[in-house]
Amino acid sequence: MDFTLDETQQAIAELAGTILADRCSTERLRAHEASADPYPTDTWRDLAKADLLGVALPEAIGGGGFGVLEACLVAEQVGRHVAPIPFAETLAAAMTLAAPDGASGAGAHGSLLASVIAGGAVLTVALDEPGGTGADAPVCTATATADGDGWRVSGTKAPVRWGADAAAIVVTAAIDGGEVGLFLVEAGADGMSATAEEAMSGLPVASLELAGAPAARLGGSGAAEEARRVAVALSCATVAGVCEGALRITAAYVSEREQFGTKIGTFQAVGQRMADAYVDTEAIRLTSRQAAWRLSVGMPADDELHIAKFWAADGSHRVVHAAQHLHGGVGLDLEVPIHRYFRWAKELELQLGSGTEHLLALGAAIAATPA
């Protein structure tokens, strides 16, 4: 892969970065955290006005017509500025709805997707369940049964980011025969309840209880796996941004902080720790972009996604721990922004499968490949 972004991709990343840098200053983030709002609607609408919420959706409904890689470039900026907005979850669900497969497609869900593009609707995905997520064969105890022309879904999905705030939720559920299908459940549907939970990141999450909730099936065989691929790619891209943001803040801090009359950034041990964190951050960014690119061009990407998710989980752990450590006692002060990056990374580390689970899945895939 050529990791050089073309002019359009650079423009997308720079536009997202400019908007979020302005909207996600430390002061604005503090103000939002003190409010009862699930996410800052002004930031969400600014992204909509810049045509970034539809960046990977079809041009026929007002989207940008780009792919997973371009969506991931925006997700990187969301992570870099720890922007408390439902971008990755909304895009993962919206791209699934827009997929031209069976009951999915922009035509079938045009009004909902148009609302997403305009900044009027938030979507999310419910792919994880209590008791583990898995990587190669995710846990799926939720079930779906046919009901006339529709379906009924039952089970528990948790944790679901923005689960209580989304207009619709894309849910995985097992069908007779063991196949895992993909379903769309509307907010407020009979038989669905959402219970708010505490999350490490501070972002809204919920536990969804489904008791025969009416649902529409999305796509056919393989739709659930493809939705998970896109969600993992967006999650890894967000982690890449989180690590870059943490690294930049820490570099600025150690360049200014003095001990024994000397800037601590000149200490050899500090320099080595920063260098290691930089290497990890670049590895996370490059592996996540490689996986996103392969998805964008229709190439097999399962191995690359396992690699990217392993780096996102394992590498981010080292990066944010180094950033927190190098801040010393100051890092414990919630007035200092580094804590947001630490909390985001720790939650994302286990989202959609841990690093160990993805490494085991990758090993199994390699072992199954004929020499």
Residue pairs with C-beta under 8 A, 6 or more apart in sequence:
1 289
1 290
1 293
1 294
3 286
3 289
3 290
5 13
5 73
8 66
8 70
9 69
9 70
9 73
12 52
12 55
12 66
12 70
12 73
12 74
13 73
13 74
13 76
13 77
15 50
15 52
16 47
16 50
16 52
16 73
16 74
16 77
16 78
17 77
17 80
17 81
19 43
19 46
19 47
19 50
19 52
20 43
20 77
20 78
20 80
20 81
20 83
21 81
23 40
23 42
23 43
23 46
23 81
23 83
24 43
24 81
24 82
24 83
26 337
28 40
29 82
29 84
29 337
29 340
32 39
32 40
32 84
33 84
33 202
38 162
38 164
38 165
38 204
39 84
39 85
39 86
39 122
39 162
39 165
39 204
40 84
40 85
43 83
43 85
44 53
44 85
44 86
44 119
44 122
45 119
47 53
47 74
47 85
47 87
47 119
48 117
48 118
48 119
48 120
49 119
51 64
51 117
52 64
52 74
53 87
53 90
53 91
53 116
53 117
53 118
53 119
54 61
54 62
54 63
54 64
54 94
54 113
54 116
54 117
55 63
55 64
55 66
55 70
55 71
55 74
55 91
56 63
56 64
56 66
56 67
56 68
56 70
56 71
56 91
56 94
56 95
57 63
57 64
57 65
57 94
57 95
57 98
57 106
57 113
57 116
57 117
58 65
58 98
58 106
59 65
60 106
61 98
61 106
61 110
61 113
61 114
61 117
62 114
62 117
62 118
63 98
63 113
63 117
64 70
67 295
67 296
67 297
68 95
68 230
68 233
68 234
68 292
68 295
68 296
69 289
69 292
69 293
69 295
69 296
70 296
71 91
71 95
71 234
71 292
72 233
72 234
72 236
72 237
72 288
72 289
72 292
73 237
74 87
74 91
75 87
75 88
75 91
75 234
75 237
75 238
75 241
76 237
76 238
76 240
76 241
76 244
76 285
77 83
77 241
78 85
78 87
78 88
78 238
78 241
79 237
79 238
79 239
79 240
79 241
79 242
79 243
79 244
79 245
79 344
80 241
80 242
80 244
80 245
81 241
81 245
82 242
82 245
82 337
82 340
82 341
82 344
84 202
84 203
86 122
86 123
86 124
86 161
86 162
86 165
86 166
88 231
88 234
88 235
88 237
88 238
89 122
89 123
89 124
89 125
89 161
89 162
89 166
89 231
90 116
90 121
90 122
90 123
90 124
90 162
90 166
91 230
91 234
92 125
92 170
92 227
92 230
92 231
92 234
93 123
93 124
93 125
93 166
93 168
93 169
93 170
94 113
94 116
94 123
95 230
96 104
96 125
96 170
96 182
96 218
96 219
96 223
96 226
96 227
96 230
97 104
97 105
97 106
97 108
97 109
97 112
97 113
97 123
97 170
97 184
97 218
98 104
98 105
98 106
98 109
98 113
99 105
99 218
99 219
99 223
99 226
100 106
101 218
101 219
101 220
101 223
102 217
102 218
102 219
102 220
102 223
103 216
103 217
103 218
103 219
104 218
104 219
104 223
106 113
109 184
112 121
112 123
112 167
112 168
115 121
115 167
116 122
116 123
121 167
121 168
122 162
122 165
122 166
122 167
123 166
123 167
123 168
123 169
123 170
124 160
124 161
124 162
124 163
124 165
124 166
124 169
124 170
125 160
125 169
125 170
125 171
125 227
125 231
126 157
126 160
126 163
126 169
126 170
126 171
126 172
126 208
127 133
127 138
127 157
127 172
127 227
127 228
127 231
127 352
128 138
128 157
128 158
128 159
128 160
128 351
128 352
129 138
129 139
129 140
129 141
129 142
129 155
129 156
129 157
129 158
130 156
130 158
130 207
131 139
131 141
132 139
133 139
133 350
133 351
133 352
133 353
133 354
133 357
134 353
134 357
135 306
135 309
135 352
135 353
135 354
135 357
135 358
135 360
135 361
136 306
136 357
136 360
136 361
136 364
136 365
138 172
138 180
138 228
138 353
140 172
140 173
140 174
140 180
141 155
141 156
141 174
142 153
142 154
142 155
142 156
142 157
142 171
142 172
142 173
142 174
142 210
143 153
143 154
143 155
143 173
143 174
143 175
144 151
144 152
144 153
144 154
144 173
144 174
144 175
144 181
144 183
144 215
144 217
145 151
145 152
145 154
145 176
147 214
150 214
150 215
150 216
151 183
151 214
151 215
151 216
151 217
152 191
152 212
152 213
152 214
152 215
153 171
153 173
153 183
153 185
153 210
153 212
153 213
153 215
154 173
154 191
154 210
154 211
154 212
154 213
155 173
155 210
156 207
156 208
156 209
156 210
157 163
157 171
157 172
157 207
157 208
157 210
158 197
158 205
158 206
158 207
158 208
159 197
159 199
159 205
159 206
159 207
160 169
160 194
160 205
160 206
160 207
160 208
161 199
161 203
161 204
161 205
162 203
162 204
162 205
162 206
163 169
163 194
163 204
163 205
163 206
163 207
163 208
164 194
164 196
164 204
164 206
165 204
166 187
167 186
167 187
168 184
168 185
168 186
168 187
169 184
169 185
169 187
169 208
170 182
170 183
170 184
170 218
170 227
171 182
171 183
171 184
171 185
171 208
171 210
171 215
172 180
172 181
172 182
172 183
172 224
172 227
172 228
173 180
173 181
173 183
173 215
174 180
174 181
175 181
179 221
180 224
180 225
181 217
181 218
181 223
181 224
182 217
182 218
182 219
182 223
182 224
182 227
183 215
183 216
183 217
183 218
184 215
184 216
184 217
184 218
185 192
185 210
185 213
185 214
185 215
186 214
189 213
189 214
189 215
190 212
190 213
190 214
191 210
191 211
191 212
191 213
191 214
192 208
192 209
192 210
192 211
192 213
193 208
193 209
194 206
194 207
194 208
194 209
195 206
195 207
195 209
196 204
196 205
196 206
197 205
197 206
197 207
198 205
199 205
199 347
200 343
200 346
200 347
201 343
201 344
201 346
201 347
201 348
202 340
202 343
203 347
218 227
219 226
228 352
229 295
229 301
229 302
229 305
230 295
231 352
232 291
232 305
232 308
232 309
232 352
232 353
233 288
233 291
233 292
233 295
233 301
233 305
233 308
235 309
235 312
235 348
235 351
235 352
236 284
236 287
236 288
236 291
236 292
236 305
236 308
236 309
236 311
236 312
237 288
237 289
237 292
238 344
238 348
239 284
239 288
239 312
239 313
239 316
239 345
239 348
239 349
240 281
240 284
240 285
240 288
240 289
240 312
242 316
242 320
242 341
242 344
242 345
242 348
243 277
243 280
243 281
243 284
243 285
243 315
243 316
243 319
243 320
243 341
243 345
244 281
244 285
245 341
246 277
246 319
246 320
246 323
246 338
246 341
246 342
246 345
247 274
247 277
247 278
247 281
247 319
247 323
249 323
249 337
249 338
249 341
250 274
250 277
250 322
250 323
250 326
250 327
250 338
251 265
251 274
253 326
253 327
253 330
253 338
254 263
254 264
254 265
254 270
254 274
254 326
255 263
255 265
256 263
257 263
257 264
257 265
257 328
257 330
258 264
259 267
264 270
264 326
265 271
265 274
270 326
273 322
273 325
273 326
274 322
274 326
276 318
276 322
277 318
277 319
277 322
277 323
280 311
280 315
280 316
280 318
280 319
281 315
281 319
283 311
283 315
284 308
284 311
284 312
284 315
284 316
284 319
287 304
287 307
287 308
287 311
287 312
288 308
288 311
288 312
290 304
290 308
291 301
291 304
291 305
291 307
291 308
294 300
294 301
294 304
295 301
302 365
303 362
303 365
303 366
305 358
306 358
306 359
306 361
306 362
306 365
307 358
307 362
309 352
309 353
309 355
309 358
310 355
310 358
310 359
310 362
311 355
312 348
312 349
312 355
313 349
313 350
313 354
313 355
313 358
314 355
316 345
316 348
316 349
317 345
317 346
317 349
317 355
319 345
320 341
320 342
320 345
320 346
321 342
323 331
323 338
323 341
323 342
324 331
324 338
324 339
324 342
325 331
327 336
327 338
330 336
331 338
331 339
331 342
332 339
349 355
353 361
